[in-house]
Amino acid sequence: MLENRGAVRTNGVQEELEYGPWLNKHFPGVARYPMGERHIRLWSWFSALSAARILPRVEVWPRGGAKSTTAELGVTWIGQRLLRRFVLYVSGTQDQADKHVGTIAGFFERIGIERSVGKYGNSRGWRRNQLRCANGFNVEALGLDTAARGIKLDEFRPDLIIFDDIDES
């Protein structure tokens, strides 16, 4: 394990990346242990997301490796920075996916990301399976035990898909 959260070695020099201070500031109790190399690798990939296309990433982590927490915090990071517009969070069951989206909702509230509100003051989608944020970011939960076709919110189709807790399928 590396001792400095958010640090990465390049050419023998240790650099501090933006996500380390962000995690320390907003989620010190959640991200309280030093990151392993796999965490740093995934956070570096999250940080590289932009409008440009990058290669997909597949990570297979063992139980107890903080994979769900890392994915949930990563979606929060991506949403705050609008590195993507619409994340589809897929789990083995709809209930599991809804719980992950609920955790992300709590993280958004903690860092001040507000709900999207319609013209008449109604929430446009802050439910157990969907988050629509005032900054234009969206998250939707999908369980592999449910049928879904053509997932779309307004003009957005998912531009990032996170698979988590699919080991039973």
CNS distance restraints for C-alpha pairs under 8 A (distance, minus, plus):
assign (resid   1 and name CA) (resid  34 and name CA) 6.70 0.50 0.50
assign (resid   1 and name CA) (resid  35 and name CA) 6.16 0.50 0.50
assign (resid   1 and name CA) (resid  36 and name CA) 4.32 0.50 0.50
assign (resid   1 and name CA) (resid  37 and name CA) 6.36 0.50 0.50
assign (resid   2 and name CA) (resid   7 and name CA) 7.95 0.50 0.50
assign (resid   2 and name CA) (resid  34 and name CA) 6.25 0.50 0.50
assign (resid   2 and name CA) (resid  35 and name CA) 5.96 0.50 0.50
assign (resid   2 and name CA) (resid  36 and name CA) 5.73 0.50 0.50
assign (resid   2 and name CA) (resid  37 and name CA) 6.81 0.50 0.50
assign (resid   3 and name CA) (resid  34 and name CA) 5.33 0.50 0.50
assign (resid   3 and name CA) (resid  35 and name CA) 7.09 0.50 0.50
assign (resid   4 and name CA) (resid  34 and name CA) 6.36 0.50 0.50
assign (resid   4 and name CA) (resid  35 and name CA) 7.40 0.50 0.50
assign (resid   5 and name CA) (resid  20 and name CA) 5.25 0.50 0.50
assign (resid   5 and name CA) (resid  34 and name CA) 5.59 0.50 0.50
assign (resid   5 and name CA) (resid  35 and name CA) 5.65 0.50 0.50
assign (resid   6 and name CA) (resid  16 and name CA) 5.87 0.50 0.50
assign (resid   6 and name CA) (resid  17 and name CA) 5.38 0.50 0.50
assign (resid   6 and name CA) (resid  18 and name CA) 7.14 0.50 0.50
assign (resid   6 and name CA) (resid  19 and name CA) 5.86 0.50 0.50
assign (resid   6 and name CA) (resid  20 and name CA) 3.76 0.50 0.50
assign (resid   6 and name CA) (resid  21 and name CA) 7.27 0.50 0.50
assign (resid   6 and name CA) (resid  35 and name CA) 7.66 0.50 0.50
assign (resid   6 and name CA) (resid  40 and name CA) 6.65 0.50 0.50
assign (resid   7 and name CA) (resid  14 and name CA) 6.30 0.50 0.50
assign (resid   7 and name CA) (resid  15 and name CA) 5.52 0.50 0.50
assign (resid   7 and name CA) (resid  16 and name CA) 4.63 0.50 0.50
assign (resid   7 and name CA) (resid  17 and name CA) 6.03 0.50 0.50
assign (resid   7 and name CA) (resid  20 and name CA) 7.12 0.50 0.50
assign (resid   7 and name CA) (resid  40 and name CA) 7.51 0.50 0.50
assign (resid   8 and name CA) (resid  14 and name CA) 5.60 0.50 0.50
assign (resid   8 and name CA) (resid  15 and name CA) 5.54 0.50 0.50
assign (resid   8 and name CA) (resid  16 and name CA) 6.74 0.50 0.50
assign (resid   8 and name CA) (resid  17 and name CA) 7.45 0.50 0.50
assign (resid   8 and name CA) (resid  40 and name CA) 6.99 0.50 0.50
assign (resid   9 and name CA) (resid  13 and name CA) 5.43 0.50 0.50
assign (resid   9 and name CA) (resid  14 and name CA) 4.51 0.50 0.50
assign (resid   9 and name CA) (resid  15 and name CA) 6.33 0.50 0.50
assign (resid  10 and name CA) (resid  14 and name CA) 6.47 0.50 0.50
assign (resid  10 and name CA) (resid  15 and name CA) 7.34 0.50 0.50
assign (resid  16 and name CA) (resid  20 and name CA) 7.15 0.50 0.50
assign (resid  17 and name CA) (resid  21 and name CA) 7.82 0.50 0.50
assign (resid  18 and name CA) (resid  22 and name CA) 6.45 0.50 0.50
assign (resid  19 and name CA) (resid  23 and name CA) 5.97 0.50 0.50
assign (resid  19 and name CA) (resid  43 and name CA) 7.37 0.50 0.50
assign (resid  19 and name CA) (resid  47 and name CA) 7.62 0.50 0.50
assign (resid  19 and name CA) (resid  77 and name CA) 7.87 0.50 0.50
assign (resid  20 and name CA) (resid  24 and name CA) 6.22 0.50 0.50
assign (resid  21 and name CA) (resid  25 and name CA) 5.98 0.50 0.50
assign (resid  22 and name CA) (resid  26 and name CA) 6.07 0.50 0.50
assign (resid  22 and name CA) (resid  27 and name CA) 7.84 0.50 0.50
assign (resid  23 and name CA) (resid  27 and name CA) 5.10 0.50 0.50
assign (resid  23 and name CA) (resid  28 and name CA) 6.33 0.50 0.50
assign (resid  23 and name CA) (resid  31 and name CA) 6.60 0.50 0.50
assign (resid  24 and name CA) (resid  28 and name CA) 4.75 0.50 0.50
assign (resid  24 and name CA) (resid  31 and name CA) 7.35 0.50 0.50
assign (resid  26 and name CA) (resid 110 and name CA) 7.49 0.50 0.50
assign (resid  26 and name CA) (resid 111 and name CA) 6.62 0.50 0.50
assign (resid  27 and name CA) (resid  31 and name CA) 6.01 0.50 0.50
assign (resid  28 and name CA) (resid  32 and name CA) 5.54 0.50 0.50
assign (resid  35 and name CA) (resid  39 and name CA) 5.66 0.50 0.50
assign (resid  35 and name CA) (resid  40 and name CA) 6.45 0.50 0.50
assign (resid  36 and name CA) (resid  40 and name CA) 6.50 0.50 0.50
assign (resid  37 and name CA) (resid  41 and name CA) 6.07 0.50 0.50
assign (resid  38 and name CA) (resid  42 and name CA) 6.26 0.50 0.50
assign (resid  39 and name CA) (resid  43 and name CA) 6.06 0.50 0.50
assign (resid  39 and name CA) (resid  70 and name CA) 7.40 0.50 0.50
assign (resid  40 and name CA) (resid  44 and name CA) 5.94 0.50 0.50
assign (resid  41 and name CA) (resid  45 and name CA) 6.40 0.50 0.50
assign (resid  42 and name CA) (resid  46 and name CA) 6.22 0.50 0.50
assign (resid  43 and name CA) (resid  47 and name CA) 6.07 0.50 0.50
assign (resid  43 and name CA) (resid  74 and name CA) 7.11 0.50 0.50
assign (resid  44 and name CA) (resid  48 and name CA) 6.26 0.50 0.50
assign (resid  45 and name CA) (resid  49 and name CA) 6.69 0.50 0.50
assign (resid  45 and name CA) (resid  57 and name CA) 7.90 0.50 0.50
assign (resid  46 and name CA) (resid  74 and name CA) 6.56 0.50 0.50
assign (resid  46 and name CA) (resid  78 and name CA) 7.05 0.50 0.50
assign (resid  47 and name CA) (resid  78 and name CA) 7.89 0.50 0.50
assign (resid  49 and name CA) (resid  53 and name CA) 7.80 0.50 0.50
assign (resid  49 and name CA) (resid  54 and name CA) 7.07 0.50 0.50
assign (resid  49 and name CA) (resid  78 and name CA) 7.96 0.50 0.50
assign (resid  49 and name CA) (resid  83 and name CA) 5.65 0.50 0.50
assign (resid  49 and name CA) (resid  84 and name CA) 7.37 0.50 0.50
assign (resid  50 and name CA) (resid  83 and name CA) 4.82 0.50 0.50
assign (resid  50 and name CA) (resid  84 and name CA) 6.74 0.50 0.50
assign (resid  51 and name CA) (resid  83 and name CA) 6.81 0.50 0.50
assign (resid  51 and name CA) (resid  84 and name CA) 7.14 0.50 0.50
assign (resid  61 and name CA) (resid  65 and name CA) 6.27 0.50 0.50
assign (resid  61 and name CA) (resid  67 and name CA) 6.63 0.50 0.50
assign (resid  63 and name CA) (resid  67 and name CA) 7.96 0.50 0.50
assign (resid  66 and name CA) (resid  70 and name CA) 5.92 0.50 0.50
assign (resid  67 and name CA) (resid  71 and name CA) 6.09 0.50 0.50
assign (resid  67 and name CA) (resid 164 and name CA) 7.80 0.50 0.50
assign (resid  68 and name CA) (resid  72 and name CA) 6.04 0.50 0.50
assign (resid  68 and name CA) (resid 100 and name CA) 7.76 0.50 0.50
assign (resid  68 and name CA) (resid 164 and name CA) 6.54 0.50 0.50
assign (resid  68 and name CA) (resid 165 and name CA) 7.79 0.50 0.50
assign (resid  69 and name CA) (resid  73 and name CA) 6.02 0.50 0.50
assign (resid  70 and name CA) (resid  74 and name CA) 5.84 0.50 0.50
assign (resid  71 and name CA) (resid  75 and name CA) 6.17 0.50 0.50
assign (resid  71 and name CA) (resid 162 and name CA) 7.42 0.50 0.50
assign (resid  71 and name CA) (resid 164 and name CA) 7.83 0.50 0.50
assign (resid  72 and name CA) (resid  76 and name CA) 6.35 0.50 0.50
assign (resid  72 and name CA) (resid 100 and name CA) 6.80 0.50 0.50
assign (resid  72 and name CA) (resid 101 and name CA) 7.82 0.50 0.50
assign (resid  72 and name CA) (resid 103 and name CA) 7.09 0.50 0.50
assign (resid  72 and name CA) (resid 104 and name CA) 5.65 0.50 0.50
assign (resid  73 and name CA) (resid  77 and name CA) 6.14 0.50 0.50
assign (resid  73 and name CA) (resid 104 and name CA) 7.17 0.50 0.50
assign (resid  73 and name CA) (resid 107 and name CA) 7.47 0.50 0.50
assign (resid  74 and name CA) (resid  78 and name CA) 6.10 0.50 0.50
assign (resid  75 and name CA) (resid  79 and name CA) 5.96 0.50 0.50
assign (resid  75 and name CA) (resid  87 and name CA) 7.53 0.50 0.50
assign (resid  75 and name CA) (resid 104 and name CA) 7.33 0.50 0.50
assign (resid  76 and name CA) (resid  80 and name CA) 6.14 0.50 0.50
assign (resid  76 and name CA) (resid 104 and name CA) 6.30 0.50 0.50
assign (resid  76 and name CA) (resid 107 and name CA) 6.64 0.50 0.50
assign (resid  76 and name CA) (resid 108 and name CA) 6.35 0.50 0.50
assign (resid  77 and name CA) (resid  81 and name CA) 6.35 0.50 0.50
assign (resid  78 and name CA) (resid  82 and name CA) 5.71 0.50 0.50
assign (resid  78 and name CA) (resid  83 and name CA) 5.14 0.50 0.50
assign (resid  78 and name CA) (resid  84 and name CA) 6.45 0.50 0.50
assign (resid  79 and name CA) (resid  83 and name CA) 6.70 0.50 0.50
assign (resid  79 and name CA) (resid  84 and name CA) 6.95 0.50 0.50
assign (resid  79 and name CA) (resid  85 and name CA) 7.39 0.50 0.50
assign (resid  79 and name CA) (resid 137 and name CA) 5.63 0.50 0.50
assign (resid  79 and name CA) (resid 138 and name CA) 7.67 0.50 0.50
assign (resid  80 and name CA) (resid 113 and name CA) 7.04 0.50 0.50
assign (resid  80 and name CA) (resid 135 and name CA) 7.98 0.50 0.50
assign (resid  80 and name CA) (resid 137 and name CA) 7.97 0.50 0.50
assign (resid  82 and name CA) (resid 135 and name CA) 7.84 0.50 0.50
assign (resid  82 and name CA) (resid 136 and name CA) 7.84 0.50 0.50
assign (resid  82 and name CA) (resid 137 and name CA) 6.44 0.50 0.50
assign (resid  84 and name CA) (resid 137 and name CA) 7.37 0.50 0.50
assign (resid  84 and name CA) (resid 159 and name CA) 6.37 0.50 0.50
assign (resid  84 and name CA) (resid 160 and name CA) 6.99 0.50 0.50
assign (resid  85 and name CA) (resid 136 and name CA) 6.72 0.50 0.50
assign (resid  85 and name CA) (resid 137 and name CA) 4.79 0.50 0.50
assign (resid  85 and name CA) (resid 138 and name CA) 6.04 0.50 0.50
assign (resid  85 and name CA) (resid 156 and name CA) 7.28 0.50 0.50
assign (resid  85 and name CA) (resid 158 and name CA) 7.55 0.50 0.50
assign (resid  85 and name CA) (resid 159 and name CA) 6.75 0.50 0.50
assign (resid  86 and name CA) (resid 137 and name CA) 6.04 0.50 0.50
assign (resid  86 and name CA) (resid 138 and name CA) 4.64 0.50 0.50
assign (resid  86 and name CA) (resid 139 and name CA) 5.71 0.50 0.50
assign (resid  86 and name CA) (resid 140 and name CA) 7.79 0.50 0.50
assign (resid  86 and name CA) (resid 156 and name CA) 6.61 0.50 0.50
assign (resid  86 and name CA) (resid 157 and name CA) 6.59 0.50 0.50
assign (resid  86 and name CA) (resid 158 and name CA) 4.75 0.50 0.50
assign (resid  86 and name CA) (resid 159 and name CA) 5.65 0.50 0.50
assign (resid  86 and name CA) (resid 160 and name CA) 6.59 0.50 0.50
assign (resid  87 and name CA) (resid 138 and name CA) 6.27 0.50 0.50
assign (resid  87 and name CA) (resid 139 and name CA) 4.78 0.50 0.50
assign (resid  87 and name CA) (resid 140 and name CA) 6.49 0.50 0.50
assign (resid  87 and name CA) (resid 158 and name CA) 5.44 0.50 0.50
assign (resid  87 and name CA) (resid 159 and name CA) 6.28 0.50 0.50
assign (resid  87 and name CA) (resid 160 and name CA) 4.85 0.50 0.50
assign (resid  87 and name CA) (resid 161 and name CA) 5.64 0.50 0.50
assign (resid  87 and name CA) (resid 162 and name CA) 7.24 0.50 0.50
assign (resid  88 and name CA) (resid 139 and name CA) 5.84 0.50 0.50
assign (resid  88 and name CA) (resid 140 and name CA) 5.04 0.50 0.50
assign (resid  88 and name CA) (resid 141 and name CA) 6.06 0.50 0.50
assign (resid  88 and name CA) (resid 142 and name CA) 6.98 0.50 0.50
assign (resid  88 and name CA) (resid 158 and name CA) 5.84 0.50 0.50
assign (resid  88 and name CA) (resid 160 and name CA) 6.38 0.50 0.50
assign (resid  88 and name CA) (resid 161 and name CA) 4.74 0.50 0.50
assign (resid  88 and name CA) (resid 162 and name CA) 6.26 0.50 0.50
assign (resid  89 and name CA) (resid  97 and name CA) 6.38 0.50 0.50
assign (resid  89 and name CA) (resid 100 and name CA) 7.79 0.50 0.50
assign (resid  89 and name CA) (resid 101 and name CA) 7.38 0.50 0.50
assign (resid  89 and name CA) (resid 139 and name CA) 7.02 0.50 0.50
assign (resid  89 and name CA) (resid 140 and name CA) 6.03 0.50 0.50
assign (resid  89 and name CA) (resid 141 and name CA) 4.88 0.50 0.50
assign (resid  89 and name CA) (resid 142 and name CA) 6.10 0.50 0.50
assign (resid  89 and name CA) (resid 161 and name CA) 5.98 0.50 0.50
assign (resid  89 and name CA) (resid 162 and name CA) 4.90 0.50 0.50
assign (resid  89 and name CA) (resid 163 and name CA) 6.23 0.50 0.50
assign (resid  89 and name CA) (resid 164 and name CA) 7.47 0.50 0.50
assign (resid  90 and name CA) (resid  97 and name CA) 5.90 0.50 0.50
assign (resid  90 and name CA) (resid 141 and name CA) 6.01 0.50 0.50
assign (resid  90 and name CA) (resid 142 and name CA) 4.78 0.50 0.50
assign (resid  90 and name CA) (resid 143 and name CA) 5.66 0.50 0.50
assign (resid  90 and name CA) (resid 144 and name CA) 7.01 0.50 0.50
assign (resid  90 and name CA) (resid 161 and name CA) 7.15 0.50 0.50
assign (resid  90 and name CA) (resid 162 and name CA) 5.97 0.50 0.50
assign (resid  90 and name CA) (resid 163 and name CA) 4.82 0.50 0.50
assign (resid  90 and name CA) (resid 164 and name CA) 6.22 0.50 0.50
assign (resid  90 and name CA) (resid 166 and name CA) 7.98 0.50 0.50
assign (resid  91 and name CA) (resid  96 and name CA) 5.97 0.50 0.50
assign (resid  91 and name CA) (resid  97 and name CA) 4.94 0.50 0.50
assign (resid  91 and name CA) (resid 141 and name CA) 7.87 0.50 0.50
assign (resid  91 and name CA) (resid 142 and name CA) 6.49 0.50 0.50
assign (resid  91 and name CA) (resid 143 and name CA) 5.02 0.50 0.50
assign (resid  91 and name CA) (resid 144 and name CA) 6.24 0.50 0.50
assign (resid  91 and name CA) (resid 163 and name CA) 5.93 0.50 0.50
assign (resid  91 and name CA) (resid 164 and name CA) 5.12 0.50 0.50
assign (resid  91 and name CA) (resid 165 and name CA) 5.19 0.50 0.50
assign (resid  91 and name CA) (resid 166 and name CA) 5.32 0.50 0.50
assign (resid  92 and name CA) (resid  96 and name CA) 6.85 0.50 0.50
assign (resid  92 and name CA) (resid  97 and name CA) 7.50 0.50 0.50
assign (resid  92 and name CA) (resid 143 and name CA) 5.39 0.50 0.50
assign (resid  92 and name CA) (resid 144 and name CA) 4.98 0.50 0.50
assign (resid  92 and name CA) (resid 145 and name CA) 6.64 0.50 0.50
assign (resid  92 and name CA) (resid 164 and name CA) 7.66 0.50 0.50
assign (resid  92 and name CA) (resid 165 and name CA) 5.83 0.50 0.50
assign (resid  92 and name CA) (resid 166 and name CA) 4.43 0.50 0.50
assign (resid  92 and name CA) (resid 167 and name CA) 7.30 0.50 0.50
assign (resid  92 and name CA) (resid 168 and name CA) 6.63 0.50 0.50
assign (resid  92 and name CA) (resid 169 and name CA) 6.20 0.50 0.50
assign (resid  93 and name CA) (resid  97 and name CA) 6.38 0.50 0.50
assign (resid  93 and name CA) (resid 142 and name CA) 7.59 0.50 0.50
assign (resid  93 and name CA) (resid 143 and name CA) 4.11 0.50 0.50
assign (resid  93 and name CA) (resid 144 and name CA) 5.52 0.50 0.50
assign (resid  93 and name CA) (resid 145 and name CA) 5.26 0.50 0.50
assign (resid  93 and name CA) (resid 146 and name CA) 7.53 0.50 0.50
assign (resid  94 and name CA) (resid  98 and name CA) 6.01 0.50 0.50
assign (resid  94 and name CA) (resid 141 and name CA) 7.05 0.50 0.50
assign (resid  94 and name CA) (resid 142 and name CA) 5.64 0.50 0.50
assign (resid  94 and name CA) (resid 143 and name CA) 3.63 0.50 0.50
assign (resid  94 and name CA) (resid 144 and name CA) 6.93 0.50 0.50
assign (resid  94 and name CA) (resid 145 and name CA) 6.53 0.50 0.50
assign (resid  94 and name CA) (resid 146 and name CA) 6.73 0.50 0.50
assign (resid  95 and name CA) (resid  99 and name CA) 6.28 0.50 0.50
assign (resid  95 and name CA) (resid 143 and name CA) 7.13 0.50 0.50
assign (resid  96 and name CA) (resid 100 and name CA) 6.46 0.50 0.50
assign (resid  96 and name CA) (resid 143 and name CA) 7.22 0.50 0.50
assign (resid  96 and name CA) (resid 165 and name CA) 7.59 0.50 0.50
assign (resid  97 and name CA) (resid 101 and name CA) 6.32 0.50 0.50
assign (resid  97 and name CA) (resid 129 and name CA) 7.40 0.50 0.50
assign (resid  97 and name CA) (resid 141 and name CA) 5.02 0.50 0.50
assign (resid  97 and name CA) (resid 142 and name CA) 5.84 0.50 0.50
assign (resid  97 and name CA) (resid 143 and name CA) 5.82 0.50 0.50
assign (resid  98 and name CA) (resid 102 and name CA) 6.07 0.50 0.50
assign (resid  98 and name CA) (resid 128 and name CA) 5.49 0.50 0.50
assign (resid  98 and name CA) (resid 129 and name CA) 4.87 0.50 0.50
assign (resid  98 and name CA) (resid 141 and name CA) 5.55 0.50 0.50
assign (resid  98 and name CA) (resid 142 and name CA) 7.62 0.50 0.50
assign (resid  99 and name CA) (resid 103 and name CA) 6.30 0.50 0.50
assign (resid  99 and name CA) (resid 128 and name CA) 7.43 0.50 0.50
assign (resid 100 and name CA) (resid 104 and name CA) 6.35 0.50 0.50
assign (resid 100 and name CA) (resid 141 and name CA) 7.85 0.50 0.50
assign (resid 101 and name CA) (resid 105 and name CA) 6.17 0.50 0.50
assign (resid 101 and name CA) (resid 128 and name CA) 6.78 0.50 0.50
assign (resid 101 and name CA) (resid 129 and name CA) 6.29 0.50 0.50
assign (resid 101 and name CA) (resid 130 and name CA) 7.06 0.50 0.50
assign (resid 101 and name CA) (resid 131 and name CA) 7.56 0.50 0.50
assign (resid 101 and name CA) (resid 139 and name CA) 7.24 0.50 0.50
assign (resid 101 and name CA) (resid 140 and name CA) 7.20 0.50 0.50
assign (resid 101 and name CA) (resid 141 and name CA) 6.25 0.50 0.50
assign (resid 102 and name CA) (resid 106 and name CA) 6.44 0.50 0.50
assign (resid 102 and name CA) (resid 128 and name CA) 5.90 0.50 0.50
assign (resid 102 and name CA) (resid 129 and name CA) 7.57 0.50 0.50
assign (resid 103 and name CA) (resid 107 and name CA) 6.35 0.50 0.50
assign (resid 104 and name CA) (resid 108 and name CA) 6.15 0.50 0.50
assign (resid 105 and name CA) (resid 109 and name CA) 6.24 0.50 0.50
assign (resid 105 and name CA) (resid 131 and name CA) 7.00 0.50 0.50
assign (resid 106 and name CA) (resid 110 and name CA) 6.19 0.50 0.50
assign (resid 107 and name CA) (resid 111 and name CA) 6.49 0.50 0.50
assign (resid 108 and name CA) (resid 112 and name CA) 6.14 0.50 0.50
assign (resid 108 and name CA) (resid 113 and name CA) 5.00 0.50 0.50
assign (resid 108 and name CA) (resid 114 and name CA) 7.42 0.50 0.50
assign (resid 109 and name CA) (resid 113 and name CA) 5.70 0.50 0.50
assign (resid 109 and name CA) (resid 114 and name CA) 6.82 0.50 0.50
assign (resid 113 and name CA) (resid 133 and name CA) 6.76 0.50 0.50
assign (resid 113 and name CA) (resid 134 and name CA) 7.20 0.50 0.50
assign (resid 113 and name CA) (resid 135 and name CA) 7.54 0.50 0.50
assign (resid 114 and name CA) (resid 133 and name CA) 5.75 0.50 0.50
assign (resid 114 and name CA) (resid 134 and name CA) 5.40 0.50 0.50
assign (resid 114 and name CA) (resid 135 and name CA) 7.61 0.50 0.50
assign (resid 115 and name CA) (resid 123 and name CA) 6.67 0.50 0.50
assign (resid 115 and name CA) (resid 124 and name CA) 7.66 0.50 0.50
assign (resid 115 and name CA) (resid 125 and name CA) 7.74 0.50 0.50
assign (resid 115 and name CA) (resid 126 and name CA) 6.62 0.50 0.50
assign (resid 115 and name CA) (resid 131 and name CA) 7.55 0.50 0.50
assign (resid 115 and name CA) (resid 132 and name CA) 6.09 0.50 0.50
assign (resid 115 and name CA) (resid 133 and name CA) 4.43 0.50 0.50
assign (resid 115 and name CA) (resid 134 and name CA) 5.09 0.50 0.50
assign (resid 116 and name CA) (resid 123 and name CA) 5.98 0.50 0.50
assign (resid 116 and name CA) (resid 124 and name CA) 5.55 0.50 0.50
assign (resid 116 and name CA) (resid 125 and name CA) 7.09 0.50 0.50
assign (resid 116 and name CA) (resid 126 and name CA) 7.90 0.50 0.50
assign (resid 116 and name CA) (resid 132 and name CA) 5.43 0.50 0.50
assign (resid 116 and name CA) (resid 133 and name CA) 4.55 0.50 0.50
assign (resid 116 and name CA) (resid 134 and name CA) 3.93 0.50 0.50
assign (resid 116 and name CA) (resid 135 and name CA) 7.49 0.50 0.50
assign (resid 116 and name CA) (resid 136 and name CA) 7.54 0.50 0.50
assign (resid 117 and name CA) (resid 121 and name CA) 5.45 0.50 0.50
assign (resid 117 and name CA) (resid 122 and name CA) 5.38 0.50 0.50
assign (resid 117 and name CA) (resid 123 and name CA) 4.54 0.50 0.50
assign (resid 117 and name CA) (resid 124 and name CA) 5.36 0.50 0.50
assign (resid 117 and name CA) (resid 134 and name CA) 6.92 0.50 0.50
assign (resid 118 and name CA) (resid 122 and name CA) 5.32 0.50 0.50
assign (resid 118 and name CA) (resid 123 and name CA) 6.23 0.50 0.50
assign (resid 118 and name CA) (resid 124 and name CA) 5.78 0.50 0.50
assign (resid 124 and name CA) (resid 132 and name CA) 6.50 0.50 0.50
assign (resid 125 and name CA) (resid 130 and name CA) 6.00 0.50 0.50
assign (resid 125 and name CA) (resid 131 and name CA) 5.53 0.50 0.50
assign (resid 125 and name CA) (resid 132 and name CA) 5.16 0.50 0.50
assign (resid 126 and name CA) (resid 130 and name CA) 5.77 0.50 0.50
assign (resid 126 and name CA) (resid 131 and name CA) 4.56 0.50 0.50
assign (resid 126 and name CA) (resid 132 and name CA) 6.00 0.50 0.50
assign (resid 127 and name CA) (resid 131 and name CA) 6.30 0.50 0.50
assign (resid 129 and name CA) (resid 140 and name CA) 5.70 0.50 0.50
assign (resid 129 and name CA) (resid 141 and name CA) 4.85 0.50 0.50
assign (resid 129 and name CA) (resid 142 and name CA) 7.61 0.50 0.50
assign (resid 130 and name CA) (resid 138 and name CA) 7.44 0.50 0.50
assign (resid 130 and name CA) (resid 139 and name CA) 5.64 0.50 0.50
assign (resid 130 and name CA) (resid 140 and name CA) 4.37 0.50 0.50
assign (resid 130 and name CA) (resid 141 and name CA) 6.21 0.50 0.50
assign (resid 131 and name CA) (resid 138 and name CA) 5.51 0.50 0.50
assign (resid 131 and name CA) (resid 139 and name CA) 5.04 0.50 0.50
assign (resid 131 and name CA) (resid 140 and name CA) 6.39 0.50 0.50
assign (resid 132 and name CA) (resid 136 and name CA) 6.96 0.50 0.50
assign (resid 132 and name CA) (resid 137 and name CA) 6.13 0.50 0.50
assign (resid 132 and name CA) (resid 138 and name CA) 4.59 0.50 0.50
assign (resid 132 and name CA) (resid 139 and name CA) 6.67 0.50 0.50
assign (resid 133 and name CA) (resid 137 and name CA) 5.22 0.50 0.50
assign (resid 133 and name CA) (resid 138 and name CA) 6.12 0.50 0.50
assign (resid 142 and name CA) (resid 146 and name CA) 7.23 0.50 0.50
assign (resid 142 and name CA) (resid 148 and name CA) 7.97 0.50 0.50
assign (resid 144 and name CA) (resid 169 and name CA) 7.91 0.50 0.50
assign (resid 151 and name CA) (resid 157 and name CA) 6.39 0.50 0.50
assign (resid 151 and name CA) (resid 158 and name CA) 7.45 0.50 0.50
assign (resid 152 and name CA) (resid 156 and name CA) 5.58 0.50 0.50
assign (resid 152 and name CA) (resid 157 and name CA) 4.64 0.50 0.50
assign (resid 152 and name CA) (resid 158 and name CA) 7.12 0.50 0.50
assign (resid 153 and name CA) (resid 157 and name CA) 6.53 0.50 0.50
